[in-house]
Amino acid sequence: MNMVSTLPPSAQPSGGVQAKGGFQPGYILAWAFCLLFYFLQYSVRSAPSVMMDELTATMGLTTAGLGSLLGLYYYTYSACSLISGASMDRWGAKLAIPVGTLVLAVGIAMFGAGPVWMAELGRLLQGAGAAFAFVGAVYLASHGFPARYLATAIGVTQCVGMLGGAMGQSTVAWLIHGVVSWRSFWVYAGVATAIVAVAIFLGTPRPEKSASSGRGSMLAPYRVVLGNPQSWLCGLCSGLLFLPTTVGSMTWGVSFMTHGWHMSYHEAVSRAAMVPIGWVFGCPVLGYLADHLGRRKPVLFGGIVVMLLSSAAIIYPPPGFFPPYILAFILGFASGAAMIPYSVIKEVNPDSVKGSATGAINFLVFVMSAVASPLFGWFLQRLAGAGGLTETVFREGFSVGVAGIVLAGVVALFLRETGAAVRAG
C-alpha cells in the first residue's frame, strides 16, 4: 500500500480529501522549492563535521563542548517538529514554510558570524527553522500529487535531503579549503536560504479556508498521537536507527577517520559522504519494497540486520580490512529503514491526526539526537582522558551505536504490522 496523506481532513484540498483525480501544479511548484529548503537544511546539519578542527581552534571548545554546541540543533528541531505540522494544518504552507526557512537562514548566518554565544544561538535557530522542511514538503506533496504518487514524492523528498547531507560534507570541505573561509561559507549559505524562502512564499498557493480553521487547540491532535503506545515505539525505533548517521557519520565520522585511522582529511570526507549517498538510494528502494510486499516489518528487520553488520565491519576490523567506500554506502542504504516507522506511525493512528503524526515522530527521533550528541562527545572525552581521540577511543565509543541498533531491533518486535497484506487478510 502506498503512503496515505499525512494530513488531517481539515487540511486537505477542497472536497475534504486528497485530490486523486489529478495533479495540482501550484502545490507541485511549491513542493519543488521546498525541496531546496530541505536540501539546504540537511547540508548545514552535516557541514560542521568537515570543520571540526576549525571550530575547536577558533572557539576554544573541548570535545564535549563542541558536541554540545552542535547538539543544540536537535533540541529546537525536535520541539519545533511539533509546532511545524500543527501550524501548517492551522495557517497553511504559504505562511508557515517561508517563516521556517527565514529562521533557518538567520541561524545559518549567525553560526559563522561571531563568538561562541552567537554560534550557539545560530545553531538553535537552525534547528527551529529546519523542522519545517520535511513536514512542509510532505504537506505540499500531499496537496499536489494524487494519492497513488504520494509515496514516490516522499521518497524523492528524502533523497534530496540526504543528497544535501552528502554535499554538506564533500562540497563544503572543498569550499572551505581554498575557495572561501569557513565563516564566509555560513554567511553565503544564509543568504541563499533567504532567497529560497522568498521563492517558497511567492510559489505557494493561498490555502483554502477550512471549516475547522481557528478552532480548538493547535496541539490537540498530539494528545491522540502521543497517547498511542505504538507512536512511542515508532519514534524510539526510528530514533535509534538515525543515531549512527546523525551523531555517528554526519558529526564524528570525519574525526574518527582522521584522528583514529590517521587518514587524510579529504579521503575521510569522501568516505563519510558515502553514508548519506547510501540514504539517497536506500530510502526510496526500501520504501518501495515495503509497499510492494505489503509488509513493513520484514523490510525494517532486514535493514536493521544490514546496519548492524556494516557498522561492526566499519568499527572493529583494522583500517583497510574491507574495500573503501563500500561499507559506508551499505550502512547508509540500510539506514533507509529508519523511514519505515514514519509510515507505520501514520497507519496506527486515526486519519484525523496523520499530519500531527509526522511531527510527533520527528519530535521523538530528534529529541534522541539532541540528547545523544552532547552525551557522545562527553563519552569520547572521558574515554580519551588526558590522551587524544585514538582509534581505540572511537571503537569503544561507537560500540554504543552498535548496541543502539540491536535495541532498535528489539523495539521493532513490538511494532504492529500495518502493511496492506495484513489489512487485506
C-alpha positions as CSV (number, residue, x, y, z in Angstrom):
1,M,0.0,0.0,0.0
2,N,1.3,3.5,-0.9
3,M,1.7,6.0,1.9
4,V,-1.6,7.8,2.5
5,S,-1.9,11.5,3.1
6,T,-0.2,12.8,6.2
7,L,-2.8,15.5,6.6
8,P,-5.9,15.6,8.7
9,P,-9.2,16.1,6.7
10,S,-9.4,19.7,7.7
11,A,-6.1,20.4,5.9
12,Q,-6.9,18.6,2.6
13,P,-7.7,20.4,-0.7
14,S,-11.2,21.3,-1.4
15,G,-13.5,18.3,-1.2
16,G,-12.1,17.2,2.1
17,V,-9.7,14.6,0.7
18,Q,-6.6,14.5,-1.2
19,A,-7.1,15.3,-4.9
20,K,-7.0,11.8,-6.5
21,G,-8.1,12.9,-9.9
22,G,-5.2,15.0,-11.0
23,F,-2.1,17.0,-10.2
24,Q,-2.1,20.4,-8.6
25,P,0.7,22.4,-10.4
26,G,0.8,25.2,-7.9
27,Y,1.5,22.9,-5.0
28,I,3.9,20.8,-7.0
29,L,5.9,24.0,-7.8
30,A,5.9,25.0,-4.1
31,W,7.0,21.4,-3.3
32,A,9.9,21.7,-5.7
33,F,11.0,25.0,-3.9
34,C,10.6,23.2,-0.5
35,L,13.0,20.5,-1.7
36,L,15.6,23.2,-2.0
37,F,14.8,24.2,1.6
38,Y,15.2,20.5,2.7
39,F,18.4,20.2,0.7
40,L,19.9,23.2,2.5
41,Q,18.8,22.3,6.0
42,Y,20.5,18.8,5.6
43,S,23.6,20.4,4.2
44,V,24.1,22.8,7.2
45,R,23.2,19.9,9.6
46,S,26.2,17.9,8.3
47,A,28.6,20.7,7.3
48,P,30.2,21.1,10.8
49,S,31.6,17.6,10.5
50,V,34.1,18.8,8.0
51,M,35.3,21.8,10.0
52,M,35.6,20.2,13.5
53,D,39.3,21.3,13.8
54,E,38.5,24.9,12.7
55,L,35.6,25.1,15.2
56,T,37.6,23.8,18.0
57,A,40.6,26.1,17.3
58,T,38.6,29.2,16.7
59,M,36.1,28.9,19.5
60,G,38.4,27.2,22.1
61,L,36.0,24.3,22.7
62,T,36.7,20.9,24.2
63,T,35.5,17.7,22.5
64,A,32.5,17.7,24.9
65,G,31.9,21.4,24.3
66,L,31.9,21.0,20.6
67,G,29.4,18.1,20.8
68,S,27.1,20.2,23.0
69,L,27.3,23.1,20.5
70,L,26.4,21.0,17.5
71,G,23.7,19.1,19.5
72,L,21.8,22.3,20.2
73,Y,20.4,21.9,16.6
74,Y,18.4,18.9,17.7
75,Y,16.8,20.4,20.8
76,T,15.0,23.1,18.7
77,Y,14.5,20.8,15.8
78,S,12.6,18.2,17.9
79,A,10.5,20.8,19.7
80,C,9.6,22.7,16.6
81,S,8.7,19.5,14.7
82,L,5.5,19.5,16.8
83,I,4.9,23.2,16.0
84,S,5.6,22.9,12.3
85,G,2.9,20.3,11.5
86,A,0.3,21.9,13.6
87,S,1.0,25.4,12.2
88,M,0.6,24.2,8.6
89,D,-2.6,22.4,9.5
90,R,-3.9,25.6,11.1
91,W,-2.5,28.5,8.9
92,G,-1.3,26.8,5.7
93,A,2.0,26.4,4.0
94,K,2.2,29.9,2.4
95,L,2.9,31.4,5.8
96,A,4.5,28.6,7.9
97,I,7.1,27.3,5.5
98,P,8.7,30.6,4.4
99,V,8.8,31.7,8.1
100,G,10.7,28.5,8.9
101,T,13.0,29.0,6.0
102,L,13.9,32.5,7.1
103,V,14.5,31.4,10.7
104,L,17.0,28.8,9.2
105,A,18.6,31.5,7.1
106,V,19.2,33.7,10.1
107,G,20.6,30.8,12.1
108,I,23.0,29.8,9.4
109,A,24.4,33.3,9.1
110,M,24.8,33.7,12.8
111,F,26.7,30.5,13.2
112,G,29.7,31.8,11.3
113,A,29.4,35.5,12.1
114,G,30.6,35.9,15.6
115,P,31.6,34.5,19.0
116,V,30.6,31.2,20.7
117,W,27.3,32.6,22.1
118,M,26.2,33.7,18.6
119,A,27.1,30.3,17.2
120,E,25.0,28.7,19.9
121,L,22.0,30.9,19.2
122,G,22.5,30.3,15.5
123,R,22.5,26.6,15.9
124,L,19.3,26.8,17.9
125,L,17.7,28.8,15.2
126,Q,18.9,26.4,12.5
127,G,17.1,23.5,14.3
128,A,13.9,25.5,14.8
129,G,13.7,26.6,11.1
130,A,14.8,23.2,9.7
131,A,11.9,21.5,11.4
132,F,9.6,23.0,8.8
133,A,11.4,21.5,5.8
134,F,10.4,17.8,5.8
135,V,7.0,18.3,7.3
136,G,6.4,21.2,4.8
137,A,7.5,19.1,1.8
138,V,5.1,16.3,2.8
139,Y,2.3,18.8,3.3
140,L,2.8,20.3,-0.1
141,A,3.2,16.9,-1.8
142,S,0.0,15.7,-0.2
143,H,-1.8,18.6,-1.8
144,G,0.0,18.5,-5.2
145,F,0.1,14.8,-6.1
146,P,-2.7,12.2,-6.5
147,A,-2.6,9.6,-3.7
148,R,-1.1,6.9,-6.0
149,Y,2.0,9.1,-6.4
150,L,2.5,10.3,-2.9
151,A,4.9,7.6,-1.7
152,T,7.1,8.4,-4.7
153,A,7.0,12.1,-3.9
154,I,8.0,11.5,-0.3
155,G,10.8,9.2,-1.4
156,V,12.1,11.9,-3.7
157,T,11.9,14.3,-0.9
158,Q,14.1,12.2,1.4
159,C,16.5,11.5,-1.5
160,V,17.0,15.3,-1.9
161,G,17.6,15.8,1.8
162,M,20.2,13.1,2.1
163,L,21.9,14.4,-1.1
164,G,22.1,17.7,0.8
165,G,23.7,15.8,3.7
166,A,26.4,14.4,1.3
167,M,27.0,17.8,-0.3
168,G,27.3,19.3,3.2
169,Q,30.4,17.1,3.7
170,S,32.1,16.7,0.3
171,T,31.3,20.0,-1.3
172,V,31.6,22.1,1.8
173,A,35.0,20.5,2.6
174,W,36.2,21.7,-0.8
175,L,34.8,25.2,-0.4
176,I,36.3,25.9,3.0
177,H,39.8,24.7,1.9
178,G,40.7,27.0,-0.9
179,V,37.6,28.9,-2.0
180,V,36.1,30.7,1.0
181,S,36.7,30.7,4.7
182,W,34.6,28.6,6.9
183,R,32.9,31.7,8.4
184,S,32.2,33.1,4.9
185,F,30.6,29.8,3.9
186,W,27.9,30.2,6.6
187,V,27.1,33.8,5.7
188,Y,26.7,32.9,2.0
189,A,24.6,29.8,2.8
190,G,22.4,32.0,4.9
191,V,21.8,34.4,2.0
192,A,21.0,31.5,-0.3
193,T,18.5,30.1,2.2
194,A,16.8,33.5,2.5
195,I,16.3,33.6,-1.3
196,V,14.7,30.2,-1.2
197,A,12.3,31.5,1.5
198,V,11.1,34.2,-0.9
199,A,10.7,31.7,-3.7
200,I,8.5,29.4,-1.5
201,F,6.3,32.3,-0.4
202,L,5.8,33.5,-4.0
203,G,5.2,30.0,-5.4
204,T,2.9,28.6,-2.7
205,P,-0.9,28.9,-3.4
206,R,-3.0,30.6,-0.8
207,P,-4.7,28.0,1.4
208,E,-8.5,27.4,1.2
209,K,-10.5,28.1,4.3
210,S,-11.1,25.1,6.4
211,A,-14.3,24.5,8.4
212,S,-12.2,23.8,11.5
213,S,-9.7,26.6,10.9
214,G,-9.0,28.5,14.0
215,R,-10.9,26.2,16.3
216,G,-9.5,24.3,19.2
217,S,-6.0,23.9,20.5
218,M,-3.3,23.8,17.8
219,L,-1.6,20.9,19.6
220,A,-4.8,18.9,20.4
221,P,-4.1,16.2,17.8
222,Y,-0.9,15.3,19.7
223,R,-2.9,14.1,22.6
224,V,-4.2,11.3,20.3
225,V,-0.9,10.5,18.7
226,L,1.3,10.6,21.8
227,G,-1.5,8.7,23.7
228,N,-0.9,5.7,21.5
229,P,1.9,3.4,22.7
230,Q,2.7,2.4,19.1
231,S,3.6,6.0,18.4
232,W,6.3,5.9,21.0
233,L,7.6,2.6,19.7
234,C,7.8,4.1,16.2
235,G,9.8,7.1,17.5
236,L,12.2,5.0,19.6
237,C,12.9,2.5,16.8
238,S,13.4,5.2,14.2
239,G,15.5,7.4,16.5
240,L,17.9,4.6,17.4
241,L,18.4,3.9,13.7
242,F,19.0,7.5,12.9
243,L,21.8,7.9,15.5
244,P,24.6,6.1,13.5
245,T,24.1,8.7,10.8
246,T,23.1,11.9,12.6
247,V,25.6,11.6,15.5
248,G,28.0,9.0,14.1
249,S,28.7,9.6,10.5
250,M,27.4,13.2,10.0
251,T,29.1,14.6,13.2
252,W,32.0,12.4,14.2
253,G,32.7,10.3,11.1
254,V,35.4,12.5,9.7
255,S,37.1,12.9,13.1
256,F,37.1,9.2,13.6
257,M,38.9,8.6,10.3
258,T,41.4,11.5,10.6
259,H,42.3,11.1,14.3
260,G,41.6,7.4,14.7
261,W,42.7,6.0,11.4
262,H,45.2,8.8,10.6
263,M,43.6,9.2,7.2
264,S,43.9,12.3,5.1
265,Y,41.2,14.9,5.6
266,H,39.8,14.8,2.0
267,E,39.8,11.0,1.9
268,A,37.9,10.9,5.3
269,V,35.4,13.4,3.9
270,S,34.8,11.4,0.8
271,R,34.2,8.2,2.8
272,A,31.9,9.8,5.3
273,A,29.8,11.3,2.5
274,M,29.0,7.8,1.2
275,V,26.7,7.3,4.2
276,P,24.1,10.0,3.1
277,I,24.6,8.9,-0.5
278,G,23.5,5.4,0.5
279,W,20.5,7.0,2.1
280,V,19.6,8.7,-1.2
281,F,19.2,5.2,-2.7
282,G,18.1,3.3,0.3
283,C,15.1,5.4,1.3
284,P,13.0,5.0,-1.9
285,V,14.1,1.4,-2.5
286,L,13.3,0.2,0.9
287,G,10.0,2.2,1.0
288,Y,9.0,0.7,-2.4
289,L,9.9,-2.8,-1.2
290,A,7.8,-2.4,1.9
291,D,4.9,-1.2,-0.3
292,H,5.4,-3.9,-2.8
293,L,5.5,-6.7,-0.2
294,G,2.6,-5.2,1.7
295,R,4.5,-5.7,4.9
296,R,6.6,-3.2,6.9
297,K,8.4,-5.3,9.4
298,P,10.4,-7.7,7.2
299,V,12.0,-4.8,5.4
300,L,12.6,-3.0,8.7
301,F,14.3,-6.1,10.2
302,G,16.3,-6.6,7.1
303,G,17.6,-3.0,7.2
304,I,18.5,-3.4,10.9
305,V,20.5,-6.6,10.3
306,V,22.4,-5.0,7.5
307,M,23.0,-1.8,9.6
308,L,24.4,-4.0,12.4
309,L,26.7,-6.0,10.2
310,S,28.1,-3.0,8.3
311,S,28.6,-0.9,11.4
312,A,30.5,-3.7,13.1
313,A,32.6,-4.2,9.9
314,I,33.5,-0.5,9.9
315,I,34.3,-0.2,13.6
316,Y,36.1,-3.3,14.7
317,P,38.5,-4.6,12.0
318,P,41.7,-2.7,11.3
319,P,41.6,0.1,8.7
320,G,41.8,-1.2,5.2
321,F,40.4,-4.6,6.0
322,F,37.4,-4.0,3.7
323,P,37.4,-2.1,0.4
324,P,36.9,1.6,1.0
325,Y,33.6,3.4,0.4
326,I,31.5,0.2,0.1
327,L,30.7,-0.3,3.8
328,A,29.7,3.3,4.3
329,F,27.4,3.1,1.3
330,I,25.8,-0.1,2.6
331,L,25.3,1.4,6.1
332,G,23.6,4.5,4.5
333,F,21.5,2.3,2.2
334,A,20.3,0.1,5.1
335,S,19.7,3.2,7.3
336,G,16.8,4.0,4.9
337,A,14.9,1.5,7.1
338,A,14.7,4.3,9.7
339,M,12.0,5.9,7.5
340,I,9.7,2.8,7.7
341,P,8.3,3.7,11.2
342,Y,7.3,7.1,9.6
343,S,4.8,5.1,7.6
344,V,3.8,2.9,10.5
345,I,3.0,5.8,12.8
346,K,0.6,7.2,10.3
347,E,-1.1,3.9,9.9
348,V,-1.5,3.1,13.6
349,N,-3.2,6.5,14.2
350,P,-6.6,7.8,13.1
351,D,-6.9,9.6,9.7
352,S,-7.7,12.9,11.5
353,V,-4.2,13.2,13.1
354,K,-1.9,11.9,10.4
355,G,-0.4,15.3,9.9
356,S,0.5,15.6,13.5
357,A,1.8,12.0,13.5
358,T,4.7,13.2,11.2
359,G,5.5,16.0,13.5
360,A,5.3,13.6,16.5
361,I,7.8,11.1,15.2
362,N,10.2,13.9,14.1
363,F,9.9,15.2,17.7
364,L,10.7,11.8,19.2
365,V,13.5,11.0,16.8
366,F,15.4,14.2,17.2
367,V,14.9,14.5,21.0
368,M,17.0,11.4,21.0
369,S,19.6,13.0,18.7
370,A,19.6,16.2,20.9
371,V,20.4,14.1,24.0
372,A,22.8,11.8,22.3
373,S,25.0,14.4,20.6
374,P,26.5,16.1,23.7
375,L,26.5,12.8,25.7
376,F,28.5,11.1,23.0
377,G,31.0,14.0,22.9
378,W,31.3,13.8,26.7
379,F,31.7,10.0,26.5
380,L,34.5,10.2,23.9
381,Q,36.3,12.8,26.0
382,R,36.0,10.6,29.1
383,L,37.4,7.6,27.2
384,A,40.3,9.7,25.9
385,G,41.2,11.0,29.3
386,A,44.4,13.0,29.0
387,G,45.2,11.5,25.7
388,G,43.8,12.2,22.2
389,L,41.0,10.7,20.2
390,T,42.6,7.4,19.2
391,E,41.2,4.5,17.2
392,T,40.6,2.6,20.4
393,V,38.6,5.5,21.9
394,F,36.4,5.7,18.8
395,R,36.0,2.0,18.7
396,E,34.8,1.9,22.3
397,G,32.6,4.9,21.8
398,F,31.0,3.8,18.6
399,S,30.1,0.5,20.2
400,V,27.3,2.3,21.9
401,G,25.8,2.9,18.5
402,V,26.0,-0.8,17.6
403,A,24.2,-1.6,20.9
404,G,21.5,1.0,19.8
405,I,20.9,-0.8,16.6
406,V,20.4,-4.1,18.5
407,L,17.9,-2.2,20.8
408,A,16.1,-0.9,17.7
409,G,15.6,-4.5,16.6
410,V,14.1,-5.4,20.0
411,V,11.7,-2.4,19.9
412,A,10.7,-3.4,16.3
413,L,9.4,-6.7,17.6
414,F,6.6,-4.9,19.4
415,L,5.6,-2.7,16.4
416,R,2.2,-3.6,14.9
417,E,2.4,-4.8,11.3
418,T,0.4,-2.3,9.2
419,G,1.2,-3.4,5.6
420,A,-1.6,-3.8,3.1
421,A,-1.1,-7.6,3.0
422,V,-2.1,-7.8,6.7
423,R,-5.0,-5.5,6.4
424,A,-6.3,-7.3,3.4
425,G,-6.1,-10.6,5.3
